């Protein structure tokens, strides 16, 4: 009887050890689960778990559960988070990422793919590496639009004095300053309450984020500007990436590439559906005067050229890729 009990105990201990020693991969985002960012992250997490099997456990956290994007960058460097999806705040890591804060830079998703291949995964990835981060893949947040509770935004002067939430990016705040708004940077997870309580009058985000966070419940006007195309980067720390087993790195690389294709297709599919959903939710929708906004954006491009080493060359290369 003692031998049987001992054998059972050893077996249970062995099984427990196997479970306990399943390698964890902690993956986090700041966005809501219903946004394109959240849907993409869920697709990636599920696909990676299926690819890796039971020897690894992918722990996925959304909605800033492990912190906003600035905090996630710090946690990548500390090793408490293995992978994170980081968007506009990458420009705080390296100024070259502010290329994607330049208004009306990206023509369409095909243009973005060329920029990704020839600029992001070469120049920008090298800049991130020098700051201790590893760019794994480029996904999509989408084309950004403006919402507010005061009136439709048609021309830059309609933004005069509006308190507008922006991401924590000096370039995005600079853009809206140039257009006459009163930009207020804050984490995405704080935006709904800020809109609800009147701390800010409006915000700017892709349709998927606007619908996913239910901003239509606290915003009256949606102005279709497409002023910025906002990528999101699957990111690791350099140190954390090098510590991962080769098979895990290979799986992450392959699955993240598959996820990129899924995200671009999903983003295009959602554009029309989300616009209809937001209209049905009671938002008044209008188009902006694009030419007026482009003309008002000249100081933003000049600042990028002046402040970022090689900034003008990056802009020229990116714009040239739109003509292919």
N, C-alpha and C positions, 0 to 999 in steps of 0.2 A: 504493500500500500504506500509506504514512504517513497519507494522508487517511482511509482506511478505519479504521485503528487509532485515529486521533484522534476520528473520529465515534463509534466504539464506546466510547472512553473517556469522551467527553462524555455519551453516552447512559447509561452505567453511573453516572456521577456524578450525572446528573439523577434517575435512579431511586433512587439511594442517598439523595439529598437529600430526595426526597419521603417515603421511609420514615423517615429520621432525624427529619424535622420533623413527623411525626404528633404532634399534641398529646396529652400524657399527662394522664390524670385519675387521681390516686392516691386510692384508697378503701380504708379499713382498719377492722377491728373487733377487739375483744378476745376475742370468743367463738369456740368451736370450730366447725368446718364442719358438723358433724352436728346442732348445736342449731338451734332455730327461728330464732334470730338469724343463724346461719351460712347456713342454707338461704334465708332472706329476702335476705340480702346477696348471695348467689350469684345469685338470681333477678334482683335489681336490676342487678347488674354485667352479667349476660348480656343483659338487656333493654336496658340503656343502650348497651352496645356495638353491639347490632343497630340501635338507633335512630340512633346517630351515624355508623356506617359506618367506613371505613378512615382517614378524616382524623383520627380520635381513637382513642387506645388507653386503655382502662379497665384499670388495674392494681389488682387486688383482693388484699388481704392479710388473712388471718384469724389467729385464735389468738394475738393479741398480737405478731405478727411485727414490727410497727413500734412496739410499746410498749403498755402498758396504757392504759386510757381517760384517765387523768390526763395521761399523756404524749401521747396522741393530741390532746387539747385544745390542748396546747402546740404540737404540730406543725401543727395547723390555723392557729394564730395566726402561726407562723413561715413558713407557706406551703409546708412540705415534704410536707404531706398536704392534699388538696383536699376530701375528704369523709370523714367518720367516723360510725359508729353509736355513740352515747354513751347510756349508761343511767343508773344511779342516781347516778353521780358528778356529774351535772348540778346536783345540789343544792349542790355545792361552788362552782359558777359563780354561781348565784343561789339564795338560800334558798327562793324561791317554788316551785322544782321539788320541794322536799321534800313538797309536796302528795301526791305519789305514794309517799311513804314513810309516809303515814298508814295505820294498819292498818284493813283492812276498809272502805276508802274506795270502791273501784270495785265495783259490783254485778255487771256483766257487760260484754261487749264493746259492746253497744248504748249502755250508759251511758258507756263510755269514748269512743265516737265523739262523743257530745254534749259531753263535757268537752273533747275535742280541739278541736272547732269553736268553742266559746264561751269557753274559758279558755286552753287551751294556745296556739293560734295567734293569740291576741290578747294577753292579759296576759303569759304566760310567754315568748312569742316576743319581746315588747318588752323584757322583762328580759334575755333572752339578747343581744339587740341592743345593749343598753347595756354589755354585757361583751365586745363585739366578735365575737359569734357569730351565725350565721344558722340558725334552725330551718327545715329544708326539709320534713320530713315526720315523722309519728309512726308507728312500727311497733310490733311486739310482742315482748316477752320472755315474757310470760304471767303467770299466777297463781303465786305463789311457795309452795313447800312446804318442810317441814323434814325433814332426814335426820340420823341420828346412829348411833353404834355402841354405845350404852349400853342404851337401853330405848325403848319407844314414848312419844311425847309426846302426852298427852291434855289436860292442864291446864298452866297456866303454871308451877306448882311442879315439874313434871317437867323443866323446864329448869334448875333450880337448880344452879349451878356448872359446867354444861356449857360447854366451850370450843367456841364456834360461830363458824365463819367467816362474816363478812358482807362486802358490798361496802364500798368506802371512802367511806362516807356516815355522817356523824355522827348522822343521824336513824335509820338502821337500827340502828346500835350502841345508840342511846338506847332504841329500842323493845325490843331484847332485854335490855338492862340492866333496863328496867322489868319485864320478865317473869322476871327472875332468872338469866338466862344470863350467861356470861362471853364477850361478843362479841370477835372477833378480826378486824379488817379486813385484807384482802389482795386482791391482784389475782386475777382468775378463773383465769388461766393457772397459778397456783401451787397451786390448791386440791387437785387430785388427789394430788399428792405429800404435801401437808400432812395429808390424810386417811389416806393409806397409811402414813405414818410416825408417826401419832398426835400430830402437832403440834396438831391440833384434833380434837375428837370428832365434829363434825358441821358442817353448813352449811345454807343455805336458798337455793333457786333454783326456777325453773319446771321442770316435768317435762322439757321439751325440752332444757334445759341439763343436768339431772341425767342423762338418758339419753345425750345427745350427748357428754358428757365421761366416760361410763362410770363414774359414781360408784357404781353398784350393785355394782361390783367391790370397792369399799372401804368400803361402808356397809351396815348390816344393817336399819335401820328407816326407813320412809318414813311420815311423819305428814301427812295431807292437811289443811292449815290454810287455804289460800287467803288468807293473812294480808295479802298485798300484791299488787296488780296492777302489774306492772313494764313500762312502755313502754320503747321505745328510740327515740332521735331521730336521724334523718339530719341531720347538722350540717355546716356550712361556717363559715369565718370570714367576717365581713362584708367584709373587704378582698379575700379570695380570691373571694368570690361576685361582687363588683362588677367584678373583672378578667376574669371569664369572658365569652366571646362570648354575645350574646343567644340565639342558636340553641341553644347548649349549656345555658344556664340553663333555657330552655323545655323541652328534652328531659329534663333532670334533674327538673324540676318535674312533668312529665307522667308520667314513668316511676315516680317515687317515689310518686305518688298511686295508680297502678295497683298498685304493690308493697304499699301499705298494705292494699288490699282483699284481695290475695293472702295477706298475712301473717295477717290476722284470720281468714280462712277456713281457712288451714292450721293455725293455732293451735287452733281449735275441732275440726278433724278429728283432730289429733294427741293431744288430751287422753286419749281413751279408749284409743287404740292404745298410747300410751306407758305408761299405767298397767299395761296387760296385759304389756308388754315388761319393765317393772321388776319386776313380780311374778314373771314367768318367770325373771328374773335372780337370784331368791332373796331379794328384799327383803320383809320383813313390813310390811304396809300397814294403817294404822288412821286413823280420823277423830278430829279434835280436838273438845274441848268449846268451840265457838265463843263461846258466851255468857260463859264464864269468861275467855277471852282478850279479848273486847270490854271487859268490866268492868276488866280489868287494864291496858287501853290508855288510860284517861282521862288519866294524866300526859303521855302522848305528845302528845295533842291540845292539852292546856293549854300545853305547851312551845312547840308550833308557833304557837299564838295569841299567846303572850307574846313570842316571839323574831322572828317574821316580820311585817314591816309588812303590814297588811291580811290576815294569815293567817286570822283567824276568818271574814272575808268570803269568802275563797277556799273554805274548807271548806264554808261554808253554801251557796255557789253550786253547788259540785260535788255536794253531797248532794241539793240540790233537783232537780238534773238526773236523779237516779235515779228520781224520781217521775213523770216525763213519760210 
